[in-house]
Amino acid sequence: MTSVAAGDRFEGEEPRDLPRLWHVTLSVSGEEAPLKEVRRALEQLAHDHPFLLTSRYANDHAEIRYWEEARDLHDAAAVALRLWGEHRQTAGLPPWEIVGLEVIDRQTYHQRIAEGYGPPPATPVGAHPF
């Protein structure tokens, strides 16, 4: 038996704790709010969270899509689940709850796009009505 020091890996093995890019789609909903206020709040969120790509909104729900750099899916999901609550006060976001979360790696995102069943690339960037 041979011991292996913590952090050692086999030749050719990918390092596990290097950050990777994850595509996040966060869905929120709740009681109706004025559209102008929702848009302004999402624009402020984009300013506060510079990796925000795009958001779509209505007066009772919104979808936010962005890239997150994280070690693994668990870390990316944890950040995503905190995003709305942590920015609620500073961005003036409606008191909506998170009703959906999808976190996929970069390869899966691009594979879905290539196969024609993923979300279209986030252009134009910004906040847009549904």
C-alpha positions as semicolon CSV with decimal commas, in nm:
position;residue;x (nm);y (nm);z (nm)
1;M;0,000;0,000;0,000
2;T;0,122;0,349;-0,088
3;S;0,003;0,664;0,080
4;V;-0,089;0,970;-0,123
5;A;-0,059;1,319;0,022
6;A;-0,371;1,532;0,029
7;G;-0,402;1,728;-0,294
8;D;-0,191;1,483;-0,497
9;R;-0,353;1,348;-0,811
10;F;-0,279;1,101;-1,082
11;E;-0,108;1,212;-1,401
12;G;-0,361;1,360;-1,644
13;E;-0,629;1,402;-1,378
14;E;-0,811;1,736;-1,379
15;P;-0,764;1,951;-1,068
16;R;-1,088;1,939;-0,872
17;D;-1,080;2,269;-0,693
18;L;-1,009;2,503;-0,982
19;P;-1,305;2,730;-1,049
20;R;-1,525;2,649;-1,348
21;L;-1,796;2,846;-1,524
22;W;-2,157;2,753;-1,452
23;H;-2,462;2,888;-1,634
24;V;-2,730;2,982;-1,381
25;T;-3,099;3,044;-1,444
26;L;-3,282;3,174;-1,137
27;S;-3,662;3,208;-1,144
28;V;-3,850;3,417;-0,888
29;S;-4,215;3,507;-0,844
30;G;-4,458;3,668;-0,604
31;E;-4,721;3,935;-0,570
32;E;-4,752;4,189;-0,847
33;A;-4,521;4,490;-0,845
34;P;-4,512;4,790;-1,083
35;L;-4,317;4,699;-1,399
36;K;-4,104;5,016;-1,383
37;E;-3,991;4,927;-1,030
38;V;-3,916;4,567;-1,127
39;R;-3,707;4,681;-1,424
40;R;-3,520;4,941;-1,219
41;A;-3,447;4,683;-0,947
42;L;-3,318;4,429;-1,201
43;E;-3,098;4,693;-1,363
44;Q;-2,956;4,777;-1,019
45;L;-2,898;4,406;-0,953
46;A;-2,706;4,386;-1,283
47;H;-2,494;4,680;-1,169
48;D;-2,430;4,519;-0,829
49;H;-2,365;4,172;-0,973
50;P;-2,155;4,237;-1,285
51;F;-2,176;3,881;-1,419
52;L;-2,552;3,915;-1,473
53;L;-2,616;3,855;-1,842
54;T;-2,983;3,909;-1,888
55;S;-3,310;3,912;-1,706
56;R;-3,668;3,886;-1,823
57;Y;-3,950;4,012;-1,610
58;A;-4,322;4,064;-1,571
59;N;-4,508;4,229;-1,285
60;D;-4,524;3,902;-1,087
61;H;-4,218;3,698;-1,192
62;A;-3,867;3,723;-1,334
63;E;-3,591;3,505;-1,472
64;I;-3,225;3,592;-1,427
65;R;-2,949;3,429;-1,632
66;Y;-2,579;3,468;-1,568
67;W;-2,243;3,292;-1,551
68;E;-2,101;3,206;-1,210
69;E;-1,743;3,103;-1,144
70;A;-1,732;2,836;-0,876
71;R;-1,541;2,525;-0,774
72;D;-1,840;2,293;-0,825
73;L;-2,214;2,286;-0,881
74;H;-2,287;2,298;-0,509
75;D;-2,095;2,624;-0,468
76;A;-2,257;2,780;-0,777
77;A;-2,605;2,679;-0,658
78;A;-2,539;2,812;-0,307
79;V;-2,439;3,152;-0,447
80;A;-2,743;3,156;-0,676
81;L;-2,982;3,074;-0,392
82;R;-2,845;3,367;-0,190
83;L;-2,841;3,618;-0,479
84;W;-3,202;3,741;-0,459
85;G;-3,216;3,769;-0,081
86;E;-2,876;3,932;-0,039
87;H;-2,952;4,199;-0,299
88;R;-3,319;4,252;-0,210
89;Q;-3,252;4,564;0,000
90;T;-2,964;4,719;-0,195
91;A;-3,126;4,673;-0,538
92;G;-3,483;4,729;-0,419
93;L;-3,598;4,389;-0,549
94;P;-3,960;4,280;-0,492
95;P;-4,014;4,043;-0,197
96;W;-4,052;3,747;-0,430
97;E;-3,944;3,391;-0,358
98;I;-3,715;3,171;-0,562
99;V;-3,930;2,918;-0,748
100;G;-3,671;2,765;-0,980
101;L;-3,301;2,716;-1,020
102;E;-3,098;2,553;-1,294
103;V;-2,719;2,532;-1,278
104;I;-2,536;2,365;-1,565
105;D;-2,172;2,353;-1,662
106;R;-2,036;2,538;-1,962
107;Q;-2,004;2,225;-2,174
108;T;-2,368;2,127;-2,116
109;Y;-2,485;2,481;-2,193
110;H;-2,301;2,485;-2,525
111;Q;-2,415;2,132;-2,608
112;R;-2,778;2,234;-2,556
113;I;-2,734;2,540;-2,775
114;A;-2,572;2,331;-3,050
115;E;-2,856;2,077;-3,036
116;G;-3,115;2,355;-3,056
117;Y;-3,298;2,295;-2,731
118;G;-3,117;2,518;-2,487
119;P;-3,196;2,879;-2,408
120;P;-3,080;3,114;-2,682
121;P;-2,759;3,302;-2,604
122;A;-2,831;3,598;-2,379
123;T;-2,845;3,882;-2,625
124;P;-2,911;4,157;-2,589
125;V;-2,771;4,185;-2,242
126;G;-2,991;4,365;-1,990
127;A;-3,341;4,357;-1,842
128;H;-3,627;4,284;-2,084
129;P;-4,001;4,219;-2,046
130;F;-4,128;3,866;-2,113
